[in-house]
Amino acid sequence: MILSYYKKLGEIVSESKWFYSNIFETVESGIEIVLSDPSVYRSLKTSDLKTLKGKLKQAKVSAHLPFYDLNFSSPDPSVSKYSTETVIEAIFVSSILGATVAVAHINLNPFLPEKAFLKWFKGFIEAKNIIE
């Protein structure tokens, strides 16, 4: 049986006793760490993240990357740059935590007219290439 948790990084950090449950010892388990609030991982030291990775060593770890208010192909270059850098930062944090999979959502307005969609898509591909 695989038991999977979905937990925000901030909750994990503030509820450290949660890790001392023997649940990780009794079943094959996984956890998706939600990185939706970049201020949480930005407030942690690399050593804190590595300690957390050690506590998760028996679990299969995945990460849920931030997506709130991110727009990779915003007409405002500072928004696009911030969005791309935030996702890259979250991927780095995910790797420190030992995540082997990262989930990402893109914010695409399905009602864009074709011309606007093509412009959005071009910006998205540029950001994706930077993230890779």
C-alpha positions as CSV (number, residue, x, y, z in Angstrom):
1,M,0.0,0.0,0.0
2,I,1.3,3.5,-0.9
3,L,0.1,6.2,1.4
4,S,0.6,9.7,0.1
5,Y,0.4,13.0,2.0
6,Y,-0.1,16.4,0.5
7,K,1.4,19.0,2.9
8,K,2.4,22.7,2.6
9,L,6.1,23.3,3.5
10,G,5.1,25.8,6.1
11,E,2.9,23.3,7.9
12,I,5.6,20.7,7.8
13,V,8.1,23.1,9.3
14,S,5.7,24.4,12.0
15,E,4.4,20.9,12.8
16,S,7.7,19.1,13.2
17,K,6.2,16.5,15.5
18,W,4.2,15.2,12.5
19,F,7.4,13.6,11.2
20,Y,7.9,11.5,14.3
21,S,4.9,9.4,13.5
22,N,5.8,5.9,12.6
23,I,3.7,6.1,9.5
24,F,6.8,6.3,7.3
25,E,8.1,3.1,8.9
26,T,5.0,1.0,8.4
27,V,4.0,1.5,4.8
28,E,5.5,2.6,1.5
29,S,4.7,6.3,1.7
30,G,5.0,9.4,-0.4
31,I,4.6,13.1,0.2
32,E,3.9,16.0,-2.1
33,I,5.4,19.1,-0.5
34,V,3.5,22.2,-1.6
35,L,5.8,25.1,-2.3
36,S,2.9,27.5,-3.1
37,D,4.3,30.2,-0.8
38,P,7.8,31.2,-1.8
39,S,8.3,33.3,1.3
40,V,8.3,30.0,3.3
41,Y,11.3,28.4,1.6
42,R,13.0,31.7,1.3
43,S,12.9,32.0,5.1
44,L,14.7,28.6,5.5
45,K,18.4,27.9,5.5
46,T,19.7,25.2,3.2
47,S,20.7,23.3,6.3
48,D,17.0,23.3,7.4
49,L,15.9,21.9,4.1
50,K,18.6,19.2,4.3
51,T,17.5,18.3,7.8
52,L,13.9,18.0,6.5
53,K,15.2,15.8,3.6
54,G,16.7,13.5,6.2
55,K,13.3,13.2,8.0
56,L,11.7,12.3,4.7
57,K,14.3,9.7,3.7
58,Q,11.8,6.8,3.8
59,A,9.2,8.6,1.7
60,K,8.9,9.1,-2.0
61,V,9.0,12.9,-2.3
62,S,7.4,15.1,-5.0
63,A,6.9,18.8,-5.0
64,H,4.1,21.1,-6.0
65,L,5.7,24.2,-7.5
66,P,4.3,27.7,-6.9
67,F,1.7,29.1,-9.3
68,Y,-0.2,31.8,-7.6
69,D,0.2,35.2,-9.3
70,L,2.9,33.8,-11.7
71,N,2.8,34.7,-15.4
72,F,5.7,33.5,-17.5
73,S,4.7,35.5,-20.5
74,S,3.4,38.7,-18.9
75,P,3.7,41.8,-21.1
76,D,5.5,43.2,-18.1
77,P,9.1,41.8,-18.3
78,S,9.6,42.1,-14.6
79,V,6.6,39.9,-13.9
80,S,7.8,37.3,-16.4
81,K,11.3,37.4,-15.0
82,Y,10.0,37.1,-11.4
83,S,7.8,34.1,-12.4
84,T,10.6,32.3,-14.1
85,E,13.0,32.9,-11.3
86,T,10.5,31.8,-8.7
87,V,9.9,28.5,-10.4
88,I,13.7,27.9,-10.8
89,E,14.2,28.6,-7.1
90,A,11.4,26.2,-6.2
91,I,12.9,23.5,-8.4
92,F,16.2,24.0,-6.6
93,V,14.4,23.7,-3.2
94,S,12.7,20.6,-4.5
95,S,16.0,19.0,-5.4
96,I,17.4,19.7,-1.9
97,L,14.3,18.0,-0.4
98,G,14.9,15.0,-2.6
99,A,11.9,15.4,-4.8
100,T,12.0,13.2,-7.9
101,V,8.9,14.7,-9.5
102,A,7.6,18.3,-9.5
103,V,4.1,19.4,-10.4
104,A,3.6,22.7,-12.1
105,H,0.5,24.6,-13.2
106,I,0.6,27.3,-15.9
107,N,-1.8,30.1,-15.8
108,L,-3.4,30.3,-19.3
109,N,-6.5,32.2,-19.9
110,P,-8.5,29.8,-22.2
111,F,-10.5,32.8,-23.6
112,L,-7.5,34.5,-25.2
113,P,-8.0,35.2,-28.9
114,E,-5.6,33.4,-31.2
115,K,-3.2,36.3,-31.7
116,A,-2.9,36.9,-28.0
117,F,-2.5,33.2,-27.4
118,L,0.4,33.0,-29.9
119,K,2.1,35.9,-28.1
120,W,1.5,34.2,-24.7
121,F,2.8,30.9,-26.0
122,K,6.0,32.5,-27.4
123,G,6.7,34.0,-24.0
124,F,5.9,30.7,-22.2
125,I,8.3,28.8,-24.4
126,E,11.0,31.3,-23.7
127,A,10.5,30.9,-20.0
128,K,10.3,27.1,-20.3
129,N,13.6,27.1,-22.1
130,I,15.2,29.1,-19.3
131,I,13.7,26.8,-16.6
132,E,15.0,23.7,-18.3
